[in-house]
Structures are given as C-alpha cells and as structure tokens.
C-alpha cells in the first residue's frame, strides 16, 4: 500500500480532484450576477446558506424568517437561484450521470465493504445502532482515516467533520488507524474538524455552520456520534415526545440536505432502547431509538452487537438483510 509521509502529499492528492467537484454546487455569490445585492447575499450566508443548491432546499417561509429579507426579496432571490441551478425534471440518463459522482468509502473491513457494495456512500445517510462497546464509535474513528485515502485506494479523498455529543472522540485512537493505512497521523488529524455539542440546539447550530466550511474545502464525511443522545436528555416524558420528534426531524432533514448539497457521506450513530414487543424467542430484545422519524431518514441501517471475545457482528438493513463478522 502506498504510504503518505506528509500533509503536503495528501493535500496534493486532494487538489487533483477538486475541479471535478465544482459542478456539484453553485456558490451563493453568483446571485449578484442576477440582480441580487451583496447585502442580501451576506444575510443568506449569516443564516448558513452558502450555495444556490442549499438555498433551493429552503422554503420561502424559512427564508422570510431571516432578518432583513421581505417576501418580495425572497421571491426575487429564488427566481435568480432558479436561473443558476436546475431543480426541475432531468432525464434518467442525467440522473445516472449524476449518480456517478457518488463515492464509496471503505470501512476498513473487507466483509463489511462487500455487504455495503464497496463502502459507505456519499450523498446518503448511514446509521449505526447498537449497545455500548458494540463497535459504532470504532467504525467512526476508522472512517475518519479511510475517508482521507485517495479514491483509487477506496477512500473519499477529502476531509472529515466530527460532531461529538457524548464525549467519545479520541484523537489518540486515530494514530494507530492512520499507521495501519500507511498515512501520516499528524496530517490525518489536521484534516479532521471536531466539535463537542452539549444541547440539541448547539448540535443543530454546528450543522448550520458546516455549510461555510464545506463550500470552501473538500469534505467527504460528516460524523454525528450520537444523533439521538442530546434529544433524549433535553426532552423528557411523553408530554414532550411530539416536540422532540419534530425537532429531531428538522435535524435529520438538515443532515440529508448537507449530504446531497456537498456530496458527503453522513455516518451517524444511534442508541438502542428496550423493545417489549420484540418477541418471546429473543432473550433481550432491543430496537433503535428515535422511532419512525429516524428510521425513514437513514438510507442504510447497520445493527451492531457483540460477538465472541473481541468479535463484532453487523447486520445491514437496506431493502434487505445481511450479516458481517469482524
């Protein structure tokens, strides 16, 4: 395996493919060429909107909620954005060409890669759920490294954003993983941006702030570990369940938009809860937290459980079920 001895080498690999990504999204600055003043563009950027693609993913109701933007201004902005970005119908052939921009990032496990069709996909959400110490966060750390490999080595050739809600990120664990892949640990750590979230609102604001970074630099992976933890703390009891699920849906909608807008893979971990209706033949039935709202957001769901000794078992649910042991 080719080794990367310095950050400069890694950055060189990244620059080679940046040009290919430029067509994926149009910068919000281009609105000024269509009669939108720079002051209004700045207001959009302050609200976390940095691309015309991202703008079209917002409702006019949301946009008029931005301070200083009237309904008339929003209508004019949306008309200008429609001239820059095609958000209408395209042919199946065009959709196939667009699909070719999807990158599959290796998980570091050959068995799991084979079941995933090559690795976790960009432009989609992969959810991993299971009990503590079942391997969810370990996979997150491995993906932090494998994402930075060049595409011909089954990597994503990009940077990583890590949002930690439970304090589980350990940079010292990145070092041996980087050495395993023949990469310079210092360069790998420099290409990971990390944030610790303490409330569900903080978690959402961190997602909003990502648009600015992803519009400027080549990111390929966003990790949220875990997506549900802060919601279970900040909302308690059945009385707040409906409000919790609504806020969770907004968070997941934002994750989906980030995945598609910037062609990044989203890997989120989830907790499990007891499932009384899990069946009499299962000794300790459990199901993922978050209910149907979270289930519908994930493209692929990975169920982790402990095997014999240090072995971990993964069951993949994506229109079908398969098993991998590693």
C-alpha positions as CSV (number, residue, x, y, z in Angstrom):
1,X,0.0,0.0,0.0
2,X,1.3,3.5,-0.9
3,X,2.2,5.5,2.2
4,X,1.6,9.2,2.6
5,X,4.5,10.7,4.5
6,X,3.4,14.3,4.8
7,X,0.3,16.5,4.8
8,X,1.6,18.2,1.6
9,X,1.3,14.9,-0.3
10,X,-2.3,14.4,1.0
11,X,-3.2,17.9,0.0
12,X,-1.7,17.4,-3.4
13,X,-4.0,14.4,-4.0
14,X,-7.0,16.4,-2.9
15,X,-6.3,19.3,-5.3
16,X,-6.2,17.0,-8.3
17,X,-9.9,16.2,-7.9
18,X,-11.3,19.4,-6.6
19,X,-12.1,20.6,-10.1
20,X,-14.3,17.6,-10.6
21,X,-16.5,18.7,-7.6
22,X,-17.0,22.3,-8.7
23,X,-20.1,21.4,-10.8
24,X,-21.8,19.8,-7.8
25,X,-22.9,23.1,-6.3
26,X,-23.0,26.8,-7.3
27,X,-21.8,29.4,-4.8
28,X,-24.4,31.8,-3.4
29,X,-22.2,34.8,-4.6
30,X,-23.4,34.1,-8.2
31,X,-26.7,35.7,-7.2
32,X,-25.1,39.1,-7.5
33,X,-24.8,38.5,-11.3
34,X,-28.6,38.2,-11.4
35,X,-29.5,41.5,-9.7
36,X,-29.3,40.5,-6.0
37,X,-27.4,42.9,-3.9
38,X,-24.4,41.7,-1.9
39,X,-26.0,42.8,1.4
40,X,-28.8,40.3,0.9
41,X,-26.3,37.6,-0.1
42,X,-24.5,38.3,3.2
43,X,-27.7,37.8,5.1
44,X,-28.1,34.4,3.5
45,X,-24.6,33.4,4.4
46,X,-25.1,34.6,8.0
47,X,-28.1,32.2,8.1
48,X,-25.8,29.3,7.0
49,X,-26.7,29.3,3.2
50,X,-23.6,29.3,1.1
51,X,-24.7,27.7,-2.2
52,X,-27.6,28.2,-4.6
53,X,-28.3,24.5,-4.2
54,X,-28.7,24.9,-0.5
55,X,-30.9,27.9,-1.0
56,X,-33.3,25.9,-3.1
57,X,-33.6,23.4,-0.3
58,X,-35.3,26.0,2.0
59,X,-38.9,27.0,1.9
60,X,-39.9,30.6,1.3
61,X,-41.3,30.7,4.8
62,X,-37.9,29.8,6.2
63,X,-36.2,32.4,4.1
64,X,-38.6,35.2,5.1
65,X,-37.7,34.4,8.7
66,X,-34.2,35.7,8.0
67,X,-33.9,39.2,9.4
68,X,-33.9,41.8,6.6
69,X,-35.5,39.6,3.9
70,X,-39.0,40.5,2.9
71,X,-41.3,38.3,0.8
72,X,-40.6,40.4,-2.3
73,X,-36.9,40.0,-1.8
74,X,-37.2,36.2,-1.2
75,X,-39.2,35.8,-4.4
76,X,-36.6,37.7,-6.4
77,X,-33.7,35.7,-4.8
78,X,-35.5,32.4,-5.6
79,X,-36.1,33.4,-9.2
80,X,-32.4,34.3,-9.6
81,X,-31.4,31.0,-8.0
82,X,-33.6,29.0,-10.4
83,X,-31.7,30.6,-13.3
84,X,-28.4,29.3,-11.9
85,X,-29.4,25.8,-10.6
86,X,-31.8,23.4,-12.3
87,X,-34.1,22.0,-9.6
88,X,-36.7,20.7,-12.1
89,X,-37.0,17.5,-14.0
90,X,-34.0,15.7,-15.5
91,X,-33.8,12.6,-17.7
92,X,-33.0,9.2,-16.2
93,X,-29.7,9.3,-18.2
94,X,-28.8,12.6,-16.5
95,X,-29.7,11.1,-13.1
96,X,-27.4,8.2,-13.9
97,X,-24.5,10.6,-14.7
98,X,-25.1,12.5,-11.5
99,X,-25.1,9.2,-9.6
100,X,-21.6,8.5,-10.9
101,X,-20.3,11.3,-8.6
102,X,-21.2,9.1,-5.6
103,X,-18.1,7.8,-3.8
104,X,-17.9,4.7,-1.7
105,X,-15.6,4.9,1.3
106,X,-14.0,1.8,2.7
107,X,-14.9,0.8,6.3
108,X,-11.6,-1.0,6.8
109,X,-13.4,-4.3,6.9
110,X,-13.5,-6.3,3.7
111,X,-16.5,-8.3,4.8
112,X,-18.5,-5.1,5.6
113,X,-17.4,-3.4,2.4
114,X,-18.7,-6.3,0.4
115,X,-22.1,-6.1,2.0
116,X,-22.2,-2.4,1.5
117,X,-21.3,-2.7,-2.1
118,X,-17.9,-1.1,-1.6
119,X,-18.2,1.0,1.5
120,X,-20.5,3.8,2.9
121,X,-21.9,6.1,0.2
122,X,-21.7,9.8,-0.2
123,X,-24.9,11.8,-0.7
124,X,-26.7,9.4,1.7
125,X,-27.0,8.7,5.5
126,X,-25.7,5.6,7.1
127,X,-26.9,4.9,10.6
128,X,-25.3,2.5,13.1
129,X,-27.1,1.4,16.2
130,X,-26.3,-1.0,19.0
131,X,-25.4,-1.3,22.7
132,X,-22.4,0.4,24.2
133,X,-19.0,-1.1,23.2
134,X,-20.5,-2.8,20.1
135,X,-18.2,-1.0,17.6
136,X,-20.2,2.0,16.4
137,X,-17.7,4.6,17.5
138,X,-14.7,2.5,16.5
139,X,-16.1,2.4,12.9
140,X,-16.4,6.2,13.1
141,X,-12.7,6.6,14.0
142,X,-11.7,4.2,11.2
143,X,-13.8,6.2,8.7
144,X,-12.1,9.4,9.9
145,X,-8.9,7.9,8.4
146,X,-10.2,5.9,5.4
147,X,-12.1,9.0,4.1
148,X,-8.8,10.7,3.5
149,X,-7.4,8.0,1.3
150,X,-7.4,8.7,-2.5
151,X,-10.3,7.3,-4.4
152,X,-8.2,4.7,-6.1
153,X,-7.5,3.3,-2.7
154,X,-11.2,3.1,-1.8
155,X,-11.1,6.4,0.1
156,X,-13.0,9.6,-0.3
157,X,-10.1,12.0,-1.0
158,X,-11.5,14.6,1.4
159,X,-11.7,16.0,4.9
160,X,-13.9,14.9,7.9
161,X,-16.2,16.8,10.2
162,X,-17.0,15.1,13.5
163,X,-19.8,16.3,15.8
164,X,-19.5,14.6,19.2
165,X,-22.5,14.6,21.6
166,X,-21.2,12.1,24.1
167,X,-17.5,12.9,24.5
168,X,-16.4,9.7,22.8
169,X,-13.9,11.1,20.2
170,X,-10.4,10.0,21.0
171,X,-7.7,11.6,18.7
172,X,-5.1,9.1,20.1
173,X,-7.2,6.3,18.6
174,X,-6.7,7.9,15.2
175,X,-2.9,7.4,15.3
176,X,-2.7,3.6,15.1
177,X,-5.5,3.5,12.5
178,X,-3.6,6.0,10.3
179,X,-0.4,3.9,10.7
180,X,-2.4,0.8,9.6
181,X,-3.4,2.6,6.4
182,X,0.2,3.8,5.8
183,X,-0.7,7.5,6.4
184,X,0.9,10.3,8.4
185,X,-1.1,10.6,11.7
186,X,-0.4,14.3,12.0
187,X,-1.7,15.1,8.5
188,X,-4.8,12.9,9.1
189,X,-5.7,14.7,12.4
190,X,-5.2,18.1,10.7
191,X,-7.8,17.1,8.2
192,X,-10.5,16.4,10.8
193,X,-12.5,19.2,12.3
194,X,-14.1,18.4,15.6
195,X,-16.8,19.9,17.8
196,X,-18.4,18.9,21.1
197,X,-22.1,19.5,21.3
198,X,-23.9,19.9,24.6
199,X,-27.5,20.6,23.7
200,X,-29.7,19.7,20.7
201,X,-29.8,23.4,19.8
202,X,-26.0,23.5,19.9
203,X,-25.9,20.4,17.7
204,X,-28.2,22.0,15.1
205,X,-26.2,25.2,15.1
206,X,-23.0,23.3,14.4
207,X,-24.7,21.7,11.4
208,X,-25.6,25.2,10.1
209,X,-22.0,26.4,10.5
210,X,-20.7,23.5,8.4
211,X,-22.1,24.9,5.1
212,X,-19.4,27.7,5.1
213,X,-16.6,25.1,5.6
214,X,-17.9,22.6,3.1
215,X,-18.4,25.2,0.4
216,X,-14.7,26.2,0.7
217,X,-12.9,22.9,1.3
218,X,-13.2,19.3,0.0
219,X,-15.1,17.4,2.7
220,X,-16.3,13.8,2.2
221,X,-17.6,12.7,5.6
222,X,-19.8,14.1,8.4
223,X,-20.0,12.0,11.6
224,X,-22.6,12.6,14.3
225,X,-21.9,10.5,17.4
226,X,-24.6,10.1,18.5
227,X,-27.5,11.7,16.8
228,X,-30.1,11.0,19.5
229,X,-28.3,11.4,22.8
230,X,-29.0,15.1,23.4
231,X,-32.6,14.8,22.4
232,X,-33.2,12.1,25.0
233,X,-31.7,14.4,27.6
234,X,-33.3,17.7,26.6
235,X,-36.8,16.3,26.1
236,X,-38.2,14.1,28.9
237,X,-41.5,12.4,29.3
238,X,-44.4,11.6,26.9
239,X,-45.6,15.2,27.1
240,X,-42.5,16.4,25.2
241,X,-42.3,13.4,22.8
242,X,-44.1,15.1,19.9
243,X,-41.9,18.2,20.2
244,X,-38.8,16.1,20.4
245,X,-39.7,14.1,17.2
246,X,-40.4,17.3,15.3
247,X,-37.0,18.9,16.3
248,X,-35.3,15.5,15.5
249,X,-37.0,15.5,12.1
250,X,-35.6,19.0,11.4
251,X,-32.1,17.9,12.4
252,X,-32.3,14.9,10.1
253,X,-33.6,17.0,7.3
254,X,-30.6,19.2,7.6
255,X,-28.3,16.2,7.5
256,X,-29.9,14.9,4.3
257,X,-29.5,18.3,2.7
258,X,-25.9,18.5,3.7
259,X,-25.3,15.0,2.3
260,X,-26.8,15.9,-1.1
261,X,-25.7,19.5,-1.4
262,X,-22.0,18.8,-0.8
263,X,-21.9,15.1,-1.8
264,X,-20.6,14.0,1.6
265,X,-21.3,10.7,3.4
266,X,-23.1,11.1,6.7
267,X,-22.4,8.5,9.3
268,X,-24.5,8.8,12.5
269,X,-24.6,6.5,15.5
270,X,-27.8,5.8,17.4
271,X,-28.6,4.3,20.8
272,X,-31.0,1.4,21.5
273,X,-34.0,1.0,23.8
274,X,-35.8,-2.0,25.2
275,X,-38.4,-3.5,22.9
276,X,-41.1,-5.3,24.9
277,X,-42.8,-6.5,21.8
278,X,-39.5,-7.8,20.3
279,X,-40.7,-11.5,20.5
280,X,-40.6,-14.3,23.0
281,X,-37.7,-16.1,21.3
282,X,-35.3,-13.2,21.8
283,X,-33.7,-13.1,25.3
284,X,-33.0,-9.3,25.4
285,X,-34.9,-7.6,22.6
286,X,-33.8,-4.1,21.7
287,X,-34.6,-1.6,18.9
288,X,-33.0,1.7,17.8
289,X,-34.1,4.9,19.5
290,X,-35.7,7.7,17.5
291,X,-38.8,5.9,16.2
292,X,-40.0,6.1,12.6
293,X,-38.7,9.6,12.1
294,X,-35.1,8.4,12.4
295,X,-35.7,5.2,10.6
296,X,-37.0,7.0,7.5
297,X,-34.1,9.4,7.3
298,X,-31.4,6.7,7.1
299,X,-30.5,5.2,3.7
300,X,-28.8,2.2,5.3
301,X,-29.0,1.0,8.9
302,X,-26.3,-1.0,10.5
303,X,-27.1,-3.0,13.6
304,X,-24.0,-3.8,15.7
305,X,-23.8,-6.4,18.5
306,X,-21.0,-8.1,20.4
307,X,-19.8,-11.5,19.2
308,X,-17.4,-13.9,20.8
309,X,-14.5,-12.2,22.6
310,X,-13.5,-9.1,20.6
311,X,-15.6,-10.1,17.6
312,X,-18.3,-7.7,16.5
313,X,-21.3,-8.7,14.3
314,X,-23.0,-6.3,12.0
315,X,-26.5,-6.7,10.4
316,X,-27.2,-4.5,7.4
317,X,-30.8,-3.3,6.7
318,X,-31.2,-1.6,3.3
319,X,-34.1,-3.2,1.5
320,X,-32.6,-6.5,2.6
321,X,-30.7,-8.0,5.5
322,X,-27.2,-9.4,5.5
323,X,-24.6,-10.2,8.2
324,X,-20.9,-9.5,8.5
325,X,-18.5,-10.6,11.3
326,X,-15.2,-8.9,12.0
